[in-house]
Amino acid sequence: MAQAKKIALYVVVVFVLYTIITSPARAADLVQVGFEGVSSAAQGVGDFMSELVK
């Protein structure tokens, strides 16, 4: 099982590097979308906690 995790990690790393090298603009767009999603989720959790305290 540990061997499968290592192989999967290597495949993901190679795919990410390939994507960055072949299409850096698209990779930057994907990273931006990811950070916007995380930011939105964090803001939602903050809003929920604020309303919960009120």
HTML snippet that shows the backbone in 3Dmol.js (N, CA, C, O; Angstrom):
<script src="https://3Dmol.org/build/3Dmol-min.js"></script>
<div id="view" style="width:600px;height:400px;position:relative"></div>
<script>
const pdb = `
ATOM      1  N   MET A   1       0.828  -1.195   0.000  1.00  0.00           N
ATOM      2  CA  MET A   1       0.000   0.000   0.000  1.00  0.00           C
ATOM      3  C   MET A   1       0.876   1.264   0.000  1.00  0.00           C
ATOM      4  O   MET A   1       0.580   2.230  -0.703  1.00  0.00           O
ATOM      5  N   ALA A   2       1.944   1.247   0.786  1.00  0.00           N
ATOM      6  CA  ALA A   2       2.842   2.400   0.833  1.00  0.00           C
ATOM      7  C   ALA A   2       3.513   2.616  -0.519  1.00  0.00           C
ATOM      8  O   ALA A   2       3.763   3.755  -0.916  1.00  0.00           O
ATOM      9  N   GLN A   3       3.804   1.530  -1.225  1.00  0.00           N
ATOM     10  CA  GLN A   3       4.425   1.632  -2.551  1.00  0.00           C
ATOM     11  C   GLN A   3       3.459   2.304  -3.534  1.00  0.00           C
ATOM     12  O   GLN A   3       3.885   3.100  -4.371  1.00  0.00           O
ATOM     13  N   ALA A   4       2.182   1.995  -3.438  1.00  0.00           N
ATOM     14  CA  ALA A   4       1.187   2.599  -4.329  1.00  0.00           C
ATOM     15  C   ALA A   4       1.070   4.093  -4.061  1.00  0.00           C
ATOM     16  O   ALA A   4       0.892   4.874  -4.995  1.00  0.00           O
ATOM     17  N   LYS A   5       1.168   4.499  -2.808  1.00  0.00           N
ATOM     18  CA  LYS A   5       1.102   5.921  -2.467  1.00  0.00           C
ATOM     19  C   LYS A   5       2.299   6.668  -3.049  1.00  0.00           C
ATOM     20  O   LYS A   5       2.151   7.782  -3.552  1.00  0.00           O
ATOM     21  N   LYS A   6       3.471   6.065  -2.984  1.00  0.00           N
ATOM     22  CA  LYS A   6       4.672   6.682  -3.548  1.00  0.00           C
ATOM     23  C   LYS A   6       4.528   6.855  -5.053  1.00  0.00           C
ATOM     24  O   LYS A   6       4.849   7.912  -5.597  1.00  0.00           O
ATOM     25  N   ILE A   7       4.052   5.827  -5.715  1.00  0.00           N
ATOM     26  CA  ILE A   7       3.883   5.884  -7.169  1.00  0.00           C
ATOM     27  C   ILE A   7       2.866   6.953  -7.536  1.00  0.00           C
ATOM     28  O   ILE A   7       3.088   7.724  -8.469  1.00  0.00           O
ATOM     29  N   ALA A   8       1.750   7.008  -6.812  1.00  0.00           N
ATOM     30  CA  ALA A   8       0.725   8.013  -7.082  1.00  0.00           C
ATOM     31  C   ALA A   8       1.275   9.417  -6.866  1.00  0.00           C
ATOM     32  O   ALA A   8       0.973  10.323  -7.643  1.00  0.00           O
ATOM     33  N   LEU A   9       2.070   9.608  -5.834  1.00  0.00           N
ATOM     34  CA  LEU A   9       2.674  10.912  -5.569  1.00  0.00           C
ATOM     35  C   LEU A   9       3.622  11.306  -6.700  1.00  0.00           C
ATOM     36  O   LEU A   9       3.606  12.453  -7.146  1.00  0.00           O
ATOM     37  N   TYR A  10       4.438  10.377  -7.164  1.00  0.00           N
ATOM     38  CA  TYR A  10       5.352  10.664  -8.264  1.00  0.00           C
ATOM     39  C   TYR A  10       4.580  11.034  -9.534  1.00  0.00           C
ATOM     40  O   TYR A  10       4.969  11.954 -10.253  1.00  0.00           O
ATOM     41  N   VAL A  11       3.497  10.323  -9.805  1.00  0.00           N
ATOM     42  CA  VAL A  11       2.692  10.609 -10.992  1.00  0.00           C
ATOM     43  C   VAL A  11       2.101  12.011 -10.905  1.00  0.00           C
ATOM     44  O   VAL A  11       2.103  12.747 -11.891  1.00  0.00           O
ATOM     45  N   VAL A  12       1.597  12.383  -9.737  1.00  0.00           N
ATOM     46  CA  VAL A  12       1.020  13.712  -9.558  1.00  0.00           C
ATOM     47  C   VAL A  12       2.093  14.788  -9.726  1.00  0.00           C
ATOM     48  O   VAL A  12       1.851  15.803 -10.380  1.00  0.00           O
ATOM     49  N   VAL A  13       3.260  14.582  -9.153  1.00  0.00           N
ATOM     50  CA  VAL A  13       4.345  15.556  -9.261  1.00  0.00           C
ATOM     51  C   VAL A  13       4.770  15.718 -10.718  1.00  0.00           C
ATOM     52  O   VAL A  13       4.963  16.840 -11.186  1.00  0.00           O
ATOM     53  N   VAL A  14       4.914  14.628 -11.424  1.00  0.00           N
ATOM     54  CA  VAL A  14       5.310  14.692 -12.836  1.00  0.00           C
ATOM     55  C   VAL A  14       4.231  15.421 -13.641  1.00  0.00           C
ATOM     56  O   VAL A  14       4.558  16.243 -14.496  1.00  0.00           O
ATOM     57  N   PHE A  15       2.969  15.137 -13.385  1.00  0.00           N
ATOM     58  CA  PHE A  15       1.882  15.804 -14.096  1.00  0.00           C
ATOM     59  C   PHE A  15       1.887  17.310 -13.832  1.00  0.00           C
ATOM     60  O   PHE A  15       1.724  18.107 -14.756  1.00  0.00           O
ATOM     61  N   VAL A  16       2.075  17.694 -12.575  1.00  0.00           N
ATOM     62  CA  VAL A  16       2.100  19.123 -12.228  1.00  0.00           C
ATOM     63  C   VAL A  16       3.282  19.810 -12.924  1.00  0.00           C
ATOM     64  O   VAL A  16       3.118  20.880 -13.511  1.00  0.00           O
ATOM     65  N   LEU A  17       4.441  19.213 -12.861  1.00  0.00           N
ATOM     66  CA  LEU A  17       5.611  19.798 -13.534  1.00  0.00           C
ATOM     67  C   LEU A  17       5.399  19.894 -15.041  1.00  0.00           C
ATOM     68  O   LEU A  17       5.749  20.906 -15.648  1.00  0.00           O
ATOM     69  N   TYR A  18       4.840  18.873 -15.642  1.00  0.00           N
ATOM     70  CA  TYR A  18       4.558  18.887 -17.077  1.00  0.00           C
ATOM     71  C   TYR A  18       3.589  20.008 -17.428  1.00  0.00           C
ATOM     72  O   TYR A  18       3.782  20.713 -18.419  1.00  0.00           O
ATOM     73  N   THR A  19       2.543  20.174 -16.612  1.00  0.00           N
ATOM     74  CA  THR A  19       1.559  21.229 -16.855  1.00  0.00           C
ATOM     75  C   THR A  19       2.197  22.603 -16.738  1.00  0.00           C
ATOM     76  O   THR A  19       1.933  23.481 -17.560  1.00  0.00           O
ATOM     77  N   ILE A  20       3.029  22.799 -15.730  1.00  0.00           N
ATOM     78  CA  ILE A  20       3.680  24.098 -15.533  1.00  0.00           C
ATOM     79  C   ILE A  20       4.633  24.406 -16.686  1.00  0.00           C
ATOM     80  O   ILE A  20       4.687  25.544 -17.154  1.00  0.00           O
ATOM     81  N   ILE A  21       5.370  23.426 -17.140  1.00  0.00           N
ATOM     82  CA  ILE A  21       6.353  23.652 -18.202  1.00  0.00           C
ATOM     83  C   ILE A  21       5.664  23.897 -19.542  1.00  0.00           C
ATOM     84  O   ILE A  21       6.069  24.789 -20.287  1.00  0.00           O
ATOM     85  N   THR A  22       4.634  23.121 -19.857  1.00  0.00           N
ATOM     86  CA  THR A  22       4.008  23.234 -21.174  1.00  0.00           C
ATOM     87  C   THR A  22       3.027  24.399 -21.266  1.00  0.00           C
ATOM     88  O   THR A  22       2.833  24.955 -22.346  1.00  0.00           O
ATOM     89  N   SER A  23       2.408  24.774 -20.153  1.00  0.00           N
ATOM     90  CA  SER A  23       1.405  25.835 -20.204  1.00  0.00           C
ATOM     91  C   SER A  23       1.420  26.637 -18.902  1.00  0.00           C
ATOM     92  O   SER A  23       0.536  26.463 -18.063  1.00  0.00           O
ATOM     93  N   PRO A  24       2.405  27.507 -18.724  1.00  0.00           N
ATOM     94  CA  PRO A  24       2.510  28.241 -17.460  1.00  0.00           C
ATOM     95  C   PRO A  24       1.335  29.180 -17.198  1.00  0.00           C
ATOM     96  O   PRO A  24       0.945  29.367 -16.045  1.00  0.00           O
ATOM     97  N   ALA A  25       0.767  29.772 -18.245  1.00  0.00           N
ATOM     98  CA  ALA A  25      -0.373  30.684 -18.048  1.00  0.00           C
ATOM     99  C   ALA A  25      -1.581  29.911 -17.524  1.00  0.00           C
ATOM    100  O   ALA A  25      -2.264  30.371 -16.609  1.00  0.00           O
ATOM    101  N   ARG A  26      -1.840  28.759 -18.091  1.00  0.00           N
ATOM    102  CA  ARG A  26      -2.970  27.928 -17.642  1.00  0.00           C
ATOM    103  C   ARG A  26      -2.727  27.439 -16.216  1.00  0.00           C
ATOM    104  O   ARG A  26      -3.658  27.405 -15.411  1.00  0.00           O
ATOM    105  N   ALA A  27      -1.509  27.065 -15.897  1.00  0.00           N
ATOM    106  CA  ALA A  27      -1.185  26.610 -14.546  1.00  0.00           C
ATOM    107  C   ALA A  27      -1.400  27.740 -13.544  1.00  0.00           C
ATOM    108  O   ALA A  27      -1.903  27.503 -12.446  1.00  0.00           O
ATOM    109  N   ALA A  28      -1.026  28.961 -13.910  1.00  0.00           N
ATOM    110  CA  ALA A  28      -1.231  30.102 -13.019  1.00  0.00           C
ATOM    111  C   ALA A  28      -2.714  30.362 -12.806  1.00  0.00           C
ATOM    112  O   ALA A  28      -3.138  30.694 -11.699  1.00  0.00           O
ATOM    113  N   ASP A  29      -3.501  30.212 -13.864  1.00  0.00           N
ATOM    114  CA  ASP A  29      -4.947  30.381 -13.724  1.00  0.00           C
ATOM    115  C   ASP A  29      -5.540  29.346 -12.773  1.00  0.00           C
ATOM    116  O   ASP A  29      -6.404  29.667 -11.957  1.00  0.00           O
ATOM    117  N   LEU A  30      -5.077  28.118 -12.879  1.00  0.00           N
ATOM    118  CA  LEU A  30      -5.592  27.060 -12.003  1.00  0.00           C
ATOM    119  C   LEU A  30      -5.219  27.316 -10.542  1.00  0.00           C
ATOM    120  O   LEU A  30      -6.023  27.077  -9.641  1.00  0.00           O
ATOM    121  N   VAL A  31      -4.017  27.796 -10.316  1.00  0.00           N
ATOM    122  CA  VAL A  31      -3.592  28.107  -8.945  1.00  0.00           C
ATOM    123  C   VAL A  31      -4.426  29.250  -8.388  1.00  0.00           C
ATOM    124  O   VAL A  31      -4.829  29.220  -7.225  1.00  0.00           O
ATOM    125  N   GLN A  32      -4.684  30.256  -9.211  1.00  0.00           N
ATOM    126  CA  GLN A  32      -5.497  31.392  -8.772  1.00  0.00           C
ATOM    127  C   GLN A  32      -6.911  30.937  -8.413  1.00  0.00           C
ATOM    128  O   GLN A  32      -7.457  31.364  -7.395  1.00  0.00           O
ATOM    129  N   VAL A  33      -7.498  30.089  -9.225  1.00  0.00           N
ATOM    130  CA  VAL A  33      -8.833  29.572  -8.938  1.00  0.00           C
ATOM    131  C   VAL A  33      -8.821  28.788  -7.626  1.00  0.00           C
ATOM    132  O   VAL A  33      -9.749  28.900  -6.825  1.00  0.00           O
ATOM    133  N   GLY A  34      -7.786  28.006  -7.411  1.00  0.00           N
ATOM    134  CA  GLY A  34      -7.670  27.238  -6.175  1.00  0.00           C
ATOM    135  C   GLY A  34      -7.589  28.137  -4.953  1.00  0.00           C
ATOM    136  O   GLY A  34      -8.269  27.898  -3.956  1.00  0.00           O
ATOM    137  N   PHE A  35      -6.756  29.173  -5.028  1.00  0.00           N
ATOM    138  CA  PHE A  35      -6.634  30.090  -3.891  1.00  0.00           C
ATOM    139  C   PHE A  35      -7.916  30.870  -3.654  1.00  0.00           C
ATOM    140  O   PHE A  35      -8.275  31.135  -2.507  1.00  0.00           O
ATOM    141  N   GLU A  36      -8.609  31.238  -4.718  1.00  0.00           N
ATOM    142  CA  GLU A  36      -9.888  31.936  -4.557  1.00  0.00           C
ATOM    143  C   GLU A  36     -10.898  31.024  -3.867  1.00  0.00           C
ATOM    144  O   GLU A  36     -11.670  31.480  -3.023  1.00  0.00           O
ATOM    145  N   GLY A  37     -10.898  29.759  -4.216  1.00  0.00           N
ATOM    146  CA  GLY A  37     -11.802  28.805  -3.574  1.00  0.00           C
ATOM    147  C   GLY A  37     -11.505  28.646  -2.095  1.00  0.00           C
ATOM    148  O   GLY A  37     -12.423  28.625  -1.275  1.00  0.00           O
ATOM    149  N   VAL A  38     -10.231  28.533  -1.749  1.00  0.00           N
ATOM    150  CA  VAL A  38      -9.844  28.400  -0.344  1.00  0.00           C
ATOM    151  C   VAL A  38     -10.202  29.668   0.424  1.00  0.00           C
ATOM    152  O   VAL A  38     -10.686  29.599   1.554  1.00  0.00           O
ATOM    153  N   SER A  39      -9.964  30.825  -0.191  1.00  0.00           N
ATOM    154  CA  SER A  39     -10.285  32.103   0.444  1.00  0.00           C
ATOM    155  C   SER A  39     -11.784  32.230   0.676  1.00  0.00           C
ATOM    156  O   SER A  39     -12.216  32.672   1.741  1.00  0.00           O
ATOM    157  N   SER A  40     -12.558  31.851  -0.296  1.00  0.00           N
ATOM    158  CA  SER A  40     -14.014  31.918  -0.175  1.00  0.00           C
ATOM    159  C   SER A  40     -14.515  30.981   0.923  1.00  0.00           C
ATOM    160  O   SER A  40     -15.406  31.343   1.692  1.00  0.00           O
ATOM    161  N   ALA A  41     -13.953  29.797   0.995  1.00  0.00           N
ATOM    162  CA  ALA A  41     -14.342  28.843   2.028  1.00  0.00           C
ATOM    163  C   ALA A  41     -13.990  29.371   3.416  1.00  0.00           C
ATOM    164  O   ALA A  41     -14.783  29.252   4.350  1.00  0.00           O
ATOM    165  N   ALA A  42     -12.815  29.945   3.549  1.00  0.00           N
ATOM    166  CA  ALA A  42     -12.399  30.497   4.844  1.00  0.00           C
ATOM    167  C   ALA A  42     -13.301  31.659   5.248  1.00  0.00           C
ATOM    168  O   ALA A  42     -13.647  31.797   6.421  1.00  0.00           O
ATOM    169  N   GLN A  43     -13.677  32.481   4.298  1.00  0.00           N
ATOM    170  CA  GLN A  43     -14.573  33.594   4.603  1.00  0.00           C
ATOM    171  C   GLN A  43     -15.944  33.068   5.018  1.00  0.00           C
ATOM    172  O   GLN A  43     -16.564  33.613   5.931  1.00  0.00           O
ATOM    173  N   GLY A  44     -16.414  32.031   4.367  1.00  0.00           N
ATOM    174  CA  GLY A  44     -17.690  31.426   4.736  1.00  0.00           C
ATOM    175  C   GLY A  44     -17.667  30.870   6.150  1.00  0.00           C
ATOM    176  O   GLY A  44     -18.635  31.029   6.893  1.00  0.00           O
ATOM    177  N   VAL A  45     -16.581  30.224   6.527  1.00  0.00           N
ATOM    178  CA  VAL A  45     -16.450  29.693   7.877  1.00  0.00           C
ATOM    179  C   VAL A  45     -16.413  30.845   8.891  1.00  0.00           C
ATOM    180  O   VAL A  45     -17.016  30.759   9.960  1.00  0.00           O
ATOM    181  N   GLY A  46     -15.706  31.908   8.548  1.00  0.00           N
ATOM    182  CA  GLY A  46     -15.656  33.080   9.424  1.00  0.00           C
ATOM    183  C   GLY A  46     -17.017  33.725   9.599  1.00  0.00           C
ATOM    184  O   GLY A  46     -17.391  34.103  10.710  1.00  0.00           O
ATOM    185  N   ASP A  47     -17.757  33.853   8.515  1.00  0.00           N
ATOM    186  CA  ASP A  47     -19.116  34.417   8.594  1.00  0.00           C
ATOM    187  C   ASP A  47     -20.008  33.525   9.454  1.00  0.00           C
ATOM    188  O   ASP A  47     -20.790  34.023  10.264  1.00  0.00           O
ATOM    189  N   PHE A  48     -19.894  32.227   9.280  1.00  0.00           N
ATOM    190  CA  PHE A  48     -20.697  31.286  10.065  1.00  0.00           C
ATOM    191  C   PHE A  48     -20.385  31.411  11.550  1.00  0.00           C
ATOM    192  O   PHE A  48     -21.294  31.443  12.379  1.00  0.00           O
ATOM    193  N   MET A  49     -19.107  31.480  11.884  1.00  0.00           N
ATOM    194  CA  MET A  49     -18.716  31.597  13.288  1.00  0.00           C
ATOM    195  C   MET A  49     -19.185  32.938  13.873  1.00  0.00           C
ATOM    196  O   MET A  49     -19.609  32.999  15.027  1.00  0.00           O
ATOM    197  N   SER A  50     -19.107  33.992  13.087  1.00  0.00           N
ATOM    198  CA  SER A  50     -19.575  35.295  13.556  1.00  0.00           C
ATOM    199  C   SER A  50     -21.075  35.268  13.855  1.00  0.00           C
ATOM    200  O   SER A  50     -21.523  35.801  14.870  1.00  0.00           O
ATOM    201  N   GLU A  51     -21.834  34.652  12.977  1.00  0.00           N
ATOM    202  CA  GLU A  51     -23.281  34.560  13.184  1.00  0.00           C
ATOM    203  C   GLU A  51     -23.606  33.640  14.362  1.00  0.00           C
ATOM    204  O   GLU A  51     -24.586  33.849  15.077  1.00  0.00           O
ATOM    205  N   LEU A  52     -22.783  32.639  14.547  1.00  0.00           N
ATOM    206  CA  LEU A  52     -23.011  31.701  15.642  1.00  0.00           C
ATOM    207  C   LEU A  52     -22.800  32.392  16.986  1.00  0.00           C
ATOM    208  O   LEU A  52     -23.500  32.088  17.953  1.00  0.00           O
ATOM    209  N   VAL A  53     -21.850  33.312  17.059  1.00  0.00           N
ATOM    210  CA  VAL A  53     -21.548  34.026  18.297  1.00  0.00           C
ATOM    211  C   VAL A  53     -22.645  35.033  18.627  1.00  0.00           C
ATOM    212  O   VAL A  53     -22.928  35.275  19.801  1.00  0.00           O
ATOM    213  N   LYS A  54     -23.262  35.618  17.614  1.00  0.00           N
ATOM    214  CA  LYS A  54     -24.291  36.644  17.835  1.00  0.00           C
ATOM    215  C   LYS A  54     -25.498  36.111  18.528  1.00  0.00           C
ATOM    216  O   LYS A  54     -26.445  36.856  18.781  1.00  0.00           O
TER     217      LYS A  54
END
`;
const viewer = $3Dmol.createViewer("view");
viewer.addModel(pdb, "pdb");
viewer.setStyle({}, {cartoon: {color: "spectrum"}});
viewer.zoomTo();
viewer.render();
</script>
